[in-house]
Amino acid sequence: MPHATATWLVENTGLTFAQIAAFCQIHALEVQAIADETAATKLTPRDPIRAGELAQAEIDKGHSDPAYRLKISAGPAQVRRTSGPRYTPLAKRQDKPDGIAWIIRNHPEITDGQISKLIGTTKTTIAAIRNREHWNIANITPKDPVTLGLCSQRELDALVAAAAKKAGVTPQDDGRLGADREAMLAELRAEREAQTQEGEEDGIAPREHTAETLFRTQE
């Protein structure tokens, strides 16, 4: 909000128009228009000191040296989480036990520590669900954590592959596409063979399918 900030600086400091314009990144004539109250809209002043964008020491430097250009204050460094459990929105936390139960049932090779990092929960909770000692075990229904929004499909696939490799087992297919995909491929193969046979009988070269034409036949 550069114009609102410029309005505050005009009203509350003795900085030059050029200094205010440079700090707010607007033209000096716009600052002059604000000072002369000829701007099209009367703006509500915005205090850059309270907003943490400007220090009083910078204003003092500008007062003592008209050629000085004020520097914007650096905001507080953002603290980024590099470790610890994943944050889960409050609305989805009640779904965690269902997601944990699904992983335990479908991918027993995944350790409690890996589940804890993926879902963002404690090992105690996971152990209680695994041993069926959770206080709400009667109402826990295994559900895909991806569908519940607790993790992404890519994260889950990567974890399954890593856990399977470490355990020395073949990753299990969750069956989401298995039966339907095999049935579709079988139908397409049968259709292609039938078309090839008809073409040979009629003396017509068999039609070469592409992925687009194959899947279009299923619509």
C-alpha positions as CSV (number, residue, x, y, z in Angstrom):
1,M,0.0,0.0,0.0
2,P,2.6,2.6,-1.1
3,H,0.2,5.6,-1.4
4,A,-1.2,5.0,2.1
5,T,2.3,4.7,3.5
6,A,3.4,7.9,1.6
7,T,0.4,9.7,3.2
8,W,1.6,8.8,6.7
9,L,5.1,9.9,5.9
10,V,4.0,13.2,4.6
11,E,1.8,13.8,7.6
12,N,4.2,12.6,10.3
13,T,7.7,13.2,9.1
14,G,9.9,16.0,7.6
15,L,11.2,13.8,4.8
16,T,11.6,15.2,1.3
17,F,9.2,14.2,-1.4
18,A,12.1,12.4,-3.2
19,Q,12.9,10.4,-0.1
20,I,9.3,9.4,0.4
21,A,8.9,8.6,-3.3
22,A,12.0,6.4,-3.3
23,F,10.9,4.5,-0.2
24,C,7.3,3.9,-1.4
25,Q,8.5,3.3,-5.0
26,I,6.1,5.9,-6.5
27,H,6.7,9.1,-8.4
28,A,7.7,12.3,-6.5
29,L,4.8,14.1,-8.2
30,E,2.4,11.6,-6.6
31,V,3.9,12.4,-3.2
32,Q,3.4,16.1,-3.9
33,A,-0.2,15.5,-4.9
34,I,-0.8,13.7,-1.6
35,A,0.9,16.6,0.3
36,D,-1.3,19.1,-1.6
37,E,-4.4,17.0,-1.1
38,T,-5.0,17.0,-4.8
39,A,-4.9,13.2,-5.1
40,A,-8.1,11.7,-6.5
41,T,-8.8,9.7,-3.3
42,K,-8.1,10.7,0.2
43,L,-6.2,7.7,1.6
44,T,-6.1,6.5,5.2
45,P,-2.5,6.8,6.4
46,R,-0.6,3.6,7.0
47,D,2.1,3.6,9.7
48,P,5.2,1.8,8.3
49,I,6.8,1.8,11.7
50,R,4.0,-0.2,13.3
51,A,4.0,-2.5,10.3
52,G,7.6,-3.3,10.9
53,E,8.7,-1.9,7.5
54,L,10.6,1.2,8.7
55,A,12.6,2.0,11.8
56,Q,12.5,5.4,13.5
57,A,16.3,5.5,13.2
58,E,16.0,5.5,9.4
59,I,13.6,8.4,9.5
60,D,16.1,10.3,11.7
61,K,18.8,9.6,9.2
62,G,16.6,11.0,6.4
63,H,15.9,14.1,8.4
64,S,19.6,14.8,8.9
65,D,20.6,14.1,5.3
66,P,18.1,14.9,2.4
67,A,20.2,12.8,0.0
68,Y,19.8,9.7,2.2
69,R,17.5,7.0,0.9
70,L,15.6,5.1,3.5
71,K,16.0,1.3,3.7
72,I,13.1,-1.0,4.4
73,S,13.4,-3.1,7.6
74,A,14.0,-6.8,7.2
75,G,11.1,-8.7,8.7
76,P,11.7,-11.5,11.3
77,A,13.2,-14.6,9.8
78,Q,10.6,-17.3,9.2
79,V,11.1,-20.4,11.1
80,R,10.8,-23.4,8.9
81,R,10.0,-26.8,10.2
82,T,12.7,-29.2,9.1
83,S,11.8,-32.1,11.4
84,G,9.1,-33.4,13.6
85,P,5.6,-34.7,12.8
86,R,3.7,-33.3,9.9
87,Y,1.1,-30.7,10.7
88,T,-2.5,-31.8,9.9
89,P,-5.4,-29.3,9.9
90,L,-7.8,-29.7,12.8
91,A,-10.7,-30.8,10.5
92,K,-8.7,-33.8,9.3
93,R,-7.2,-35.0,12.6
94,Q,-10.2,-37.2,13.4
95,D,-9.4,-39.1,10.2
96,K,-5.9,-40.1,11.2
97,P,-6.8,-43.4,12.9
98,D,-8.7,-44.5,9.8
99,G,-5.7,-43.7,7.6
100,I,-3.3,-45.5,10.0
101,A,-5.5,-48.6,10.1
102,W,-5.5,-48.7,6.3
103,I,-1.7,-48.6,6.1
104,I,-1.3,-51.2,8.8
105,R,-3.8,-53.5,7.0
106,N,-2.5,-53.0,3.4
107,H,1.2,-52.4,4.0
108,P,2.5,-54.2,7.1
109,E,6.1,-53.7,5.9
110,I,5.8,-50.0,6.8
111,T,7.2,-49.3,10.3
112,D,5.5,-47.3,13.0
113,G,8.2,-44.6,12.7
114,Q,7.5,-44.2,8.9
115,I,3.7,-44.0,9.5
116,S,4.3,-41.4,12.2
117,K,6.2,-39.2,9.8
118,L,3.8,-39.7,6.9
119,I,0.5,-39.1,8.8
120,G,1.9,-36.8,11.6
121,T,1.0,-38.8,14.7
122,T,2.7,-40.6,17.6
123,K,4.1,-44.1,17.7
124,T,1.9,-44.7,20.8
125,T,-1.3,-44.1,18.8
126,I,-0.1,-46.3,16.0
127,A,0.8,-49.1,18.4
128,A,-2.6,-48.9,20.0
129,I,-4.3,-49.2,16.7
130,R,-2.0,-52.0,15.6
131,N,-2.7,-53.9,18.8
132,R,-6.4,-53.0,18.7
133,E,-6.1,-51.2,22.1
134,H,-7.1,-47.8,20.9
135,W,-9.9,-46.2,22.9
136,N,-12.0,-45.7,19.8
137,I,-11.1,-49.0,18.0
138,A,-14.7,-50.0,17.5
139,N,-15.3,-46.9,15.3
140,I,-12.1,-47.0,13.3
141,T,-12.6,-48.0,9.7
142,P,-9.5,-48.4,7.5
143,K,-9.5,-45.7,4.8
144,D,-7.0,-44.7,2.2
145,P,-4.9,-41.8,3.7
146,V,-4.7,-40.2,0.2
147,T,-8.4,-40.1,-0.1
148,L,-8.7,-38.6,3.4
149,G,-6.2,-35.9,2.4
150,L,-3.6,-36.9,5.0
151,C,-0.8,-37.4,2.4
152,S,-0.3,-37.3,-1.3
153,Q,-0.3,-40.4,-3.6
154,R,3.4,-39.7,-4.4
155,E,4.4,-39.6,-0.8
156,L,2.5,-42.9,-0.1
157,D,4.0,-44.6,-3.1
158,A,7.5,-43.5,-2.2
159,L,7.1,-44.8,1.3
160,V,5.7,-48.1,0.2
161,A,8.5,-48.6,-2.2
162,A,11.2,-47.7,0.4
163,A,9.7,-49.9,3.1
164,A,9.3,-52.8,0.7
165,K,12.9,-52.5,-0.5
166,K,14.2,-52.3,3.1
167,A,12.1,-55.3,4.1
168,G,13.1,-57.3,1.0
169,V,9.5,-57.8,-0.2
170,T,7.6,-57.1,-3.4
171,P,5.5,-53.9,-3.0
172,Q,1.8,-54.8,-2.8
173,D,-0.6,-53.4,-5.3
174,D,-3.5,-51.7,-3.5
175,G,-5.9,-52.9,-6.2
176,R,-7.3,-49.5,-7.0
177,L,-6.9,-50.0,-10.7
178,G,-6.0,-53.7,-11.0
179,A,-9.2,-55.5,-11.9
180,D,-10.6,-52.7,-14.0
181,R,-7.4,-52.1,-15.9
182,E,-6.9,-55.8,-16.7
183,A,-10.5,-56.1,-17.9
184,M,-10.1,-53.0,-20.1
185,L,-6.9,-54.3,-21.7
186,A,-8.4,-57.7,-22.3
187,E,-11.4,-56.1,-24.0
188,L,-9.1,-53.9,-26.2
189,R,-7.0,-56.9,-27.2
190,A,-10.0,-58.9,-28.2
191,E,-11.4,-56.0,-30.2
192,R,-8.1,-55.5,-32.0
193,E,-7.8,-59.2,-32.9
194,A,-11.4,-59.2,-34.2
195,Q,-10.7,-56.1,-36.4
196,T,-7.5,-57.7,-37.7
197,Q,-9.3,-60.9,-38.6
198,E,-12.1,-59.1,-40.3
199,G,-9.6,-57.0,-42.3
200,E,-7.8,-60.1,-43.5
201,E,-11.0,-61.7,-44.6
202,D,-12.1,-58.6,-46.5
203,G,-8.7,-57.9,-47.9
204,I,-8.4,-54.7,-45.9
205,A,-5.3,-53.8,-44.1
206,P,-5.8,-53.9,-40.3
207,R,-6.3,-50.5,-38.7
208,E,-3.4,-49.3,-36.6
209,H,-4.7,-48.1,-33.2
210,T,-3.2,-45.3,-31.2
211,A,-3.7,-44.8,-27.5
212,E,-6.2,-42.1,-28.2
213,T,-8.3,-44.2,-30.5
214,L,-8.2,-47.2,-28.2
215,F,-9.4,-45.3,-25.2
216,R,-12.0,-43.4,-27.3
217,T,-13.7,-46.8,-28.0
218,Q,-14.4,-47.2,-24.3
219,E,-16.4,-43.9,-24.1
